[in-house]
Amino acid sequence: MTQRVHAAGGLDAESRARVETILRAMRRDGVIDASSLDAAKSAAMGFVPSQASADDGY
């Protein structure tokens, strides 16, 4: 996913769909409530460089 995000300069359609699927599952399973789901859908995603990313040249 990291490579797709970097290549697209943000979330591409496939990555966005994966995030939405995870958020829906979290809501379904009671991990987050409806207001948290709405907030997560509209919040900007921040990516923190990881050691793996640094090793890959990102």
PyMOL commands that set and color helices and strands:
alter all, ss='L'
color gray80, all
select helices_A, chain A and resi 2-8+13-28+34-42+51-55
alter helices_A, ss='H'
color red, helices_A
deselect
rebuild
show_as cartoon
